[in-house]
Amino acid sequence: MKKFALSLTVLLTAFAFGVKAQHQEHADKEVTVYPPKVLFTKQLPASLKKDEAQVVLVRFAPGEVSNAHRHPMATVGYVLEGEIESTFEGVKHVYKQGEVFWEEPGGLHNQTRNLSKTKEAKLVVFFVGSTGSPVLIPEKAKK
């Protein structure tokens, strides 16, 4: 009888741990195996109408330097590949793969440069602003 009771106790204990382990395996899983990771949060200006969002893939050829321009919409960029140097409102910033950056609407993008002479740089850029606004306005050359 003692052997039966001991065997039953061991069996029930093993079963209880197995059920608990299965439950815990799914309890930590919210929606996917890897929970979403917030990469960037920015309180948007109160004046921003937020009528439209656009997501744009921007590619820079090796060594390419952009011309001066402005974005009339709030801008959040994510570097997919490569490394860029962005001069925004006269201040230089270097962004590498996996980094996120914010730009205020209407600010002057003096230039953006792909720092690699051999590889393309790619960005995913999220624009939020008034419906129908262009995402890019070239800066007129000073005469």
C-alpha positions in Angstrom: 0.0 0.0 0.0 2.9 2.4 0.8 4.4 1.7 -2.7 1.0 2.5 -4.3 0.6 5.7 -2.3 4.2 6.8 -3.0 3.7 5.9 -6.8 0.4 7.8 -6.9 2.0 10.9 -5.1 5.0 10.9 -7.6 2.6 10.5 -10.6 0.3 13.3 -9.4 3.2 15.6 -8.6 4.7 15.0 -12.0 1.3 15.6 -13.6 0.7 18.8 -11.6 4.2 20.2 -12.6 3.5 19.2 -16.3 0.2 21.1 -16.3 1.7 24.1 -14.6 4.6 24.2 -17.0 2.3 24.0 -20.0 0.1 26.8 -18.6 3.2 29.0 -17.9 4.5 28.4 -21.4 1.4 30.1 -22.8 0.8 32.6 -20.0 3.9 34.6 -20.9 3.0 34.5 -24.6 0.8 37.5 -25.3 0.2 37.2 -29.1 3.4 36.0 -30.6 6.5 34.2 -29.3 8.4 37.5 -29.5 6.4 40.3 -27.9 6.3 43.6 -29.9 9.1 45.9 -29.0 8.3 49.6 -29.0 11.2 51.3 -30.8 10.2 54.9 -30.6 7.5 57.0 -28.9 7.0 60.8 -29.5 4.2 63.0 -28.3 2.9 64.7 -31.4 2.4 68.4 -31.5 -1.2 69.6 -30.7 -1.3 71.5 -34.0 -0.8 68.4 -36.0 -4.0 67.4 -37.7 -3.0 63.7 -38.0 -5.2 63.3 -41.1 -2.9 60.9 -42.9 0.0 58.6 -42.3 2.4 57.5 -45.1 5.1 54.9 -44.9 8.0 55.3 -47.4 11.0 53.3 -48.3 14.0 55.6 -48.9 17.1 54.2 -50.6 20.5 55.9 -50.9 23.0 54.7 -53.5 26.6 54.1 -52.2 28.1 57.5 -51.3 24.9 59.4 -52.3 24.2 62.8 -50.8 20.7 64.2 -50.9 19.9 67.8 -51.9 18.4 70.2 -49.2 14.7 69.6 -48.6 12.0 69.9 -46.0 9.3 67.5 -44.9 6.0 69.3 -44.1 4.9 66.3 -42.1 6.1 64.9 -38.8 8.8 62.3 -39.6 10.0 59.2 -37.9 12.7 57.3 -39.6 14.1 53.8 -39.1 17.4 52.7 -40.6 16.9 49.3 -42.2 20.4 48.9 -43.7 23.6 50.9 -43.6 24.7 54.1 -41.9 23.7 57.7 -42.8 24.8 61.1 -41.7 21.8 63.5 -41.6 22.2 67.2 -41.2 18.9 68.6 -39.9 18.6 72.3 -39.0 22.4 72.6 -39.3 23.1 69.8 -36.7 24.8 66.6 -37.9 23.5 63.2 -36.7 24.8 59.7 -37.6 22.2 56.9 -37.6 23.1 53.2 -37.9 21.1 50.1 -38.8 18.3 49.6 -36.2 18.2 53.2 -35.0 15.2 55.5 -35.0 15.0 59.2 -35.4 12.4 62.0 -35.2 12.2 65.2 -37.3 9.9 68.1 -36.6 7.6 69.1 -39.4 9.0 71.8 -41.7 12.6 71.6 -40.5 15.4 72.0 -43.0 17.2 68.8 -44.0 20.5 70.4 -45.2 21.6 67.0 -46.5 21.6 63.3 -45.9 24.6 61.2 -46.8 25.1 57.5 -47.2 28.4 56.9 -45.3 29.2 53.7 -47.3 31.0 54.0 -50.6 30.1 50.4 -51.5 26.7 49.6 -50.0 23.2 51.0 -50.3 21.5 52.5 -47.3 17.7 51.9 -46.7 15.3 53.7 -44.4 11.6 53.2 -43.6 10.2 56.6 -43.0 6.8 57.3 -41.4 5.1 60.6 -42.2 2.1 61.9 -40.3 0.3 65.1 -41.3 -2.5 66.7 -43.3 -4.1 64.6 -46.1 -2.6 65.4 -49.5 0.6 67.0 -48.2 3.7 66.1 -50.1 6.3 64.1 -48.0 9.2 66.1 -49.4 9.7 69.7 -50.7 13.0 70.5 -52.3 14.7 73.6 -50.9 15.1 76.3 -53.5 18.7 77.2 -54.1 19.7 80.7 -52.8 20.7 83.1 -55.5 
